[in-house]
Amino acid sequence: MASGDRRQRHNMVPLAALISRELKSEKMEKPTVRYGHAAQSRKGEDYFLIMTDGQRVPGNSSSAFTAFAIFDGHNGNAAAVYTRENLLKHVLGAIPRGLGREEWLQALPRALVAGFVKTDKDFQSRGETSGTTATFVIVDGWTVTVASVGDSRCILDTQGGAVSTLTVDHRLEENVEERERVAASGGEVGRLSIVGGAEIGPLRCWPGGLCLSRSIGDMDVGEFIVPIPYVKQVKLSNAGGRLIIASDGIWDAISSEMAAQPCRGLPAELAARQVVKEALRSRGLKDDTTCIVVDIIPPDTTVEPSTPPKKINKFRTLFFRKKSRASANKLSKKLSAVGIVEELFEEGSAMLAER
């Protein structure tokens, strides 16, 4: 009863108080967010989401956030379409009302896990066997939160020219930890056998034959394929950075560095087209190829991030630094001043009880 009372009072914070919290939390001027999208379709199973008018506090423009996502379907497009239409709603529904910005950002990783799990459960209740990857990105000020299942990757390219990955590929072929988890859970991991006993193709999970260890949907592949996402949250310096979010049609053709380097200096829309162009040049159109580029840059910046110099100052190159939520704002400002990207949160366990 007491906890219910606390929840009820939590939901009744006056709008004026929330707006006041938002204004006080803005220690650093908000960045400008620009984005672009490009795609080439082969199977028609890639879908994407771009949402630019999100608000933590309805009616308060200072509480704005943006969301970007890619869903790469398999065994049909039903799961990708359903996830695109419902995942954001389920994530936001899992965040308690009445939170200020910092509390909202702290609640976001767990809400993403809850949203992924609910989306999977609701879709499976429809009785359809389709499945999908999901790479979901929320940008709030200089803070970037990414949740992903499957192999649609999100990378971060910073002004210093360093490229880092904000997701983990859940492919059985490459991810030893996920292979071991699936096998320990009772799944069989192996390649497709043909006449004569020869094995071909990538490692798959049986029954079902799925190459991925995590996805949304896929009700026919067993309980060891889970919808619980890897989640990472980082805070950019006020120099900003560029996100490249893409389906495996891109990453099967080119590396993260090959995607980032050719489009430096281009505006986001042209950069997305360039990434797709590079993938097609390397491998041809063998799969759906979808790319979203998001530039998070200082306000009033008219020039896109330039090509980094040949000699890169190693002290300005991107690196992650673990930072407690309770750290002082002075530390945050110092880190921002020297171009460091702070790692605020990271968790990849496939066990729901640990999330």
Secondary structure, DSSP 4 states (H G I P E B T S, - for coil): -HHHHHHHHHTT--HHHHHHHHHHH--SPPPEEEEEEEEE-SSS-EEEEEEEEEESSTT-GGGEEEEEEEEEEESSSHHHHHHHHHHHHHHHHTSPTT--HHHHHHHHHHHHHHHHHHHHHHHHTTT---EE-EEEEEEETTEEEEEEESS-EEEEEETTS-EEESS---BTTT-HHHHHHHHHTT-EEEEEE-TTS-EEEEEEEETTTBSBSB-EE-TTS-TTSB-PPEEEEEE--TT-EEEEEE-HHHHTTS-HHHHHGGGTTS-HHHHHHHHHHHHHHHH-SSS-EEEEEEEEE-TT--SPPPPPPSS--TTTS--EEE--TTS-HHHHHHHHHTTPEEEEEEE--S-GGG-
